[in-house]
Structure formats: structure tokens, C-alpha cells
């Protein structure tokens, strides 16, 4: 008598194991580990001293309202748009995703594990910046902490959704890094990374406020100052999540 054995999908334990493997891969990638953690921190250090002595509003300084939101957004964007897509492009090129497709393990588990590791890396980067700002420069916490946490979560989802488009179209890890860098600098330039959106022509500044980088910076700035977050920022982040997820889903190939 033939016995039919049904293959079972791996459970939570397998996902945790895969997350551990992904974390080791990230830690072995020196540039991918150091750049998103240290570059934003270095940028903060160059301006934190003077910004911490410049009062803005509601007991907050320029360090709180302008510098830290920018640093947080940079950490999230570098990891979501540059780092994560390069790993997924490597897995596709090396055939890992294709081989997983014929096993009980779904390739989607790799995506989930990489997303979890990316979020943890972003949390390490933002926490490091926050600790340095608190201890060395007397920074203040956000006036609306719950709102700030919600904006960070939205920003992560938006940046990772945009990064999935990069992963979908990049044929190799190097091309993923190149495309991600271009996207990062375009979004950053329009979002005020090089001197604030006020220095841009009005049409570009308006567009930058709707794109994920500028929307995240402005929304975090508002939360830090205790002001209401502009609806345009939330709509921009939400639209990025939906549109980028749909586009990435249509374009993404496992091999």
C-alpha cells in the first residue's frame, strides 16, 4: 500500500532560524553594516553641537526638530532602498529563491526574514543616534512619542516597499546597489537631505513633501515638535506603500 506523505510548511522555528542566518549574512557585509549605522551618525555629529543650542519651539531645539528626523530617515532609507534589495538580488542571481520554490520552504520566507533583519538593523541605527544625541548633546524626546513611533513604522514600510521595486528590477547585487543609490540620492535631494526643502524650487519642494523621504522627515519633525502631522505626509507614505507593493509584486521574479 502506498502511503501519501504530505509535506508540511516550515513553522515559526524555521523562520527564526532563517532570521538568524540572514542576520549573520548582514553582519558579514561590512559596508552594508557600517554605512547605514555610521554615515547618518557622522552627519549628525557635524551639526549637533550648534543645532542643540538653537531653540525652535515647545522646548525643542533644531537638533530635535530637524537633525534627528533627518538622521532617522537616512538610516531607514539606506537599509530599505540600498541594502535589502542587494541581498534579494544576490539570492535570485545565485538561484537560492528558485531552489526554495521546489521545497516546503517558501521563497517568501526569505523575504520575511530579510525584512525582519532590516527592521532590526534600522532600530539599532536609530537607537544609536538617539542615545548619542541624548547623552552628548542633551537632545529631547519627541513631544508626541506615539505619533513619532507610528511615523517611523510607516517610513520603514514605505522605504522597504520602494526597495522591493529595486530588488524586482535589479538583475545583480551590484546593479541593485547602483539603482538603490540613485533612488536614495534623488529621494534625499527632493526630501531636504542637502539643506532642507526650502532651498529647492517650489514645485520640487512640493513634490519632495509627498515622496517618502521628505514625507518621513517632515512628519517626524512635526511629531518631535508636538505639532499635528500634515495629512499630505501620511498620504504620501501610505501611497508609497500601496503603489510600490503593487509595482514590486508585478515586476518581481524569483529567478
C-alpha positions as a printed Julia matrix, in Angstrom:
255×3 Matrix{Float64}:
  0.0    0.0     0.0
  1.35   3.38   -0.99
  1.44   5.93    1.77
  0.94   9.51    0.74
  3.05  11.85    2.83
  2.06  15.47    2.8
  4.95  17.92    3.01
  4.37  20.44    5.73
  5.37  24.07    5.51
  8.12  25.11    7.94
  6.8   26.81   11.06
  7.91  29.61   13.34
 11.06  27.78   14.42
 12.25  27.56   10.82
 11.54  31.26   10.3
 13.54  32.15   13.42
 16.43  30.01   12.16
 16.28  31.76    8.79
 16.24  35.16   10.51
 19.41  34.14   12.36
 21.08  33.15    9.1
 20.04  36.43    7.48
 21.44  38.35   10.45
 24.79  36.6    10.07
 24.84  37.48    6.36
 24.2   41.14    7.17
 26.92  41.22    9.83
 29.44  39.74    7.38
 28.69  42.52    4.88
 30.95  45.16    6.44
 29.95  48.05    4.16
 26.26  47.22    4.38
 26.51  47.08    8.17
 28.69  50.13    8.81
 27.38  52.66    6.27
 23.72  52.87    7.38
 24.73  52.94   11.04
 27.72  55.28   10.9
 27.11  57.67    7.99
 23.91  59.22    9.41
 25.57  59.33   12.85
 28.56  61.16   11.39
 26.29  63.68    9.68
 24.5   64.26   12.96
 27.77  64.84   14.82
 28.85  67.52   12.35
 25.81  69.67   13.11
 24.59  68.52   16.52
 26.66  70.94   18.6
 25.28  74.13   17.08
 21.82  72.67   16.45
 21.47  71.64   20.1
 21.89  75.31   21.12
 19.27  76.63   18.68
 15.78  76.71   20.24
 12.88  76.15   17.88
  9.53  75.54   19.57
  7.88  73.77   22.5
 11.19  73.4    24.34
 12.72  71.6    21.37
 15.9   72.57   19.55
 16.97  72.37   15.93
 18.71  69.09   16.82
 15.38  67.61   17.91
 13.15  69.02   15.2
 15.42  68.98   12.14
 18.58  66.91   12.6
 17.24  63.78   14.31
 14.27  63.31   11.93
 16.69  63.58    9.01
 19.12  61.08   10.58
 16.32  58.61   11.34
 15.04  58.81    7.78
 18.53  58.35    6.33
 19.09  55.17    8.36
 15.76  53.71    7.27
 16.23  54.72    3.61
 19.77  53.35    3.26
 18.77  49.98    4.68
 15.44  49.75    2.87
 16.41  51.08   -0.56
 20.07  50.02   -0.87
 20.95  47.17    1.49
 17.9   44.92    1.45
 17.49  44.88   -2.37
 21.14  43.88   -2.85
 20.66  40.76   -0.69
 17.5   39.75   -2.53
 19.16  40.32   -5.92
 22.03  38.09   -4.8
 19.64  35.34   -3.73
 17.84  35.5    -7.07
 21.06  35.51   -9.13
 22.57  32.62   -7.16
 19.38  30.55   -7.61
 18.51  30.37   -3.92
 14.99  31.69   -4.44
 14.38  29.3    -7.35
 15.58  26.28   -5.34
 13.43  27.25   -2.37
 10.43  27.3    -4.68
 10.55  23.5    -5.07
 10.94  22.81   -1.34
  8.4   23.01    1.5
 10.06  26.32    2.43
  8.55  29.22    0.52
 10.81  31.87   -1.03
  8.55  34.35    0.74
 10.18  33.21    3.99
 13.46  34.71    2.76
 11.7   38.0     2.09
 10.1   37.92    5.55
 13.4   37.08    7.26
 15.29  39.78    5.39
 12.57  42.31    6.24
 12.78  41.41    9.94
 16.58  41.72    9.95
 16.37  45.04    8.09
 13.91  46.4    10.63
 16.18  45.3    13.49
 19.17  46.93   11.8
 17.19  50.16   11.36
 16.19  50.08   15.02
 19.84  49.66   16.04
 20.86  52.61   13.85
 18.12  54.94   15.07
 18.64  53.93   18.69
 22.39  54.57   18.43
 21.74  58.04   17.01
 19.2   58.77   19.72
 21.49  57.62   22.54
 24.4   59.72   21.27
 22.11  62.75   20.83
 20.72  62.32   24.37
 23.99  61.69   26.17
 26.33  64.01   24.27
 24.07  66.88   23.21
 21.11  66.87   25.58
 18.5   66.08   22.95
 14.84  65.9    23.91
 12.42  63.04   23.17
  9.55  63.63   20.76
  6.69  65.62   22.23
  4.27  63.15   20.62
  6.07  59.85   21.16
  3.28  57.61   19.96
  2.94  59.63   16.77
  6.7   59.5    16.23
  6.72  55.7    16.58
  3.83  55.43   14.14
  5.63  57.64   11.61
  8.82  55.55   11.94
  6.8   52.38   11.27
  5.15  53.99    8.23
  8.51  55.24    6.97
 10.02  51.76    7.28
  7.14  50.2     5.37
  7.37  52.88    2.66
 11.14  52.62    2.22
 11.08  48.81    2.17
  8.24  48.82   -0.36
 10.31  51.14   -2.56
 13.3   48.87   -2.01
 11.28  45.91   -3.27
 10.92  47.69   -6.61
 14.71  47.97   -6.75
 15.02  44.27   -5.89
 12.44  43.43   -8.55
 14.23  45.18  -11.43
 17.9   44.7   -10.46
 19.44  41.63  -12.13
 22.59  41.56   -9.96
 23.61  42.67   -6.46
 25.88  45.4    -7.89
 23.1   46.77  -10.04
 20.77  46.72   -7.01
 23.27  48.84   -5.07
 23.68  51.22   -8.02
 19.94  51.62   -8.59
 19.35  51.93   -4.86
 21.99  54.65   -4.52
 20.47  56.65   -7.37
 16.98  56.31   -5.86
 18.3   57.21   -2.39
 20.03  60.39   -3.55
 17.07  61.5    -5.7
 14.58  60.97   -2.88
 17.01  62.51   -0.37
 17.68  65.58   -2.52
 13.96  66.21   -3.01
 13.31  65.47    0.66
 15.74  68.02    2.08
 18.81  65.91    2.78
 21.12  68.56    1.29
 19.99  71.7     3.04
 16.25  71.46    3.52
 13.36  71.56    1.08
 13.06  75.33    1.49
 16.17  75.74   -0.66
 14.54  73.88   -3.58
 12.35  75.45   -6.28
  8.75  75.45   -5.08
  7.48  72.72   -7.46
 10.31  70.35   -6.46
  9.82  71.13   -2.78
  6.12  70.32   -3.11
  6.86  67.01   -4.82
  9.51  66.17   -2.21
  6.94  66.55    0.58
  4.83  63.78   -0.94
  7.7   61.38   -1.64
  8.69  59.01    1.19
 11.94  60.69    2.26
 10.56  64.21    2.55
  7.26  62.98    3.98
  9.05  60.98    6.69
 11.35  63.86    7.66
  8.53  66.4     7.85
  6.18  64.05    9.71
  8.86  63.14   12.27
  9.74  66.82   12.67
  6.12  67.63   13.44
  5.84  64.77   15.93
  9.05  65.88   17.66
  7.81  69.46   17.97
  4.39  68.38   19.23
  2.56  69.69   16.16
 -0.04  67.89   14.09
  1.48  65.76   11.34
  0.44  67.13    7.92
 -2.05  64.88    6.19
 -0.03  65.14    2.96
  2.9   63.39    4.66
  0.77  60.48    5.85
 -0.95  60.17    2.49
  2.43  60.24    0.74
  3.82  57.45    2.92
  0.67  55.37    2.63
  0.5   55.81   -1.14
  4.15  54.78   -1.44
  3.46  51.56    0.48
  0.48  50.62   -1.68
  1.83  51.67   -5.08
  5.34  50.31   -4.53
  4.0   46.98   -3.21
  1.77  46.57   -6.27
  4.53  47.52   -8.72
  7.08  45.27   -6.99
  4.59  42.39   -6.96
  4.03  42.75  -10.7
  7.72  43.02  -11.55
  9.33  40.65   -9.04
 10.67  37.35  -10.34
 12.06  34.53   -8.23
 14.71  33.71  -10.85
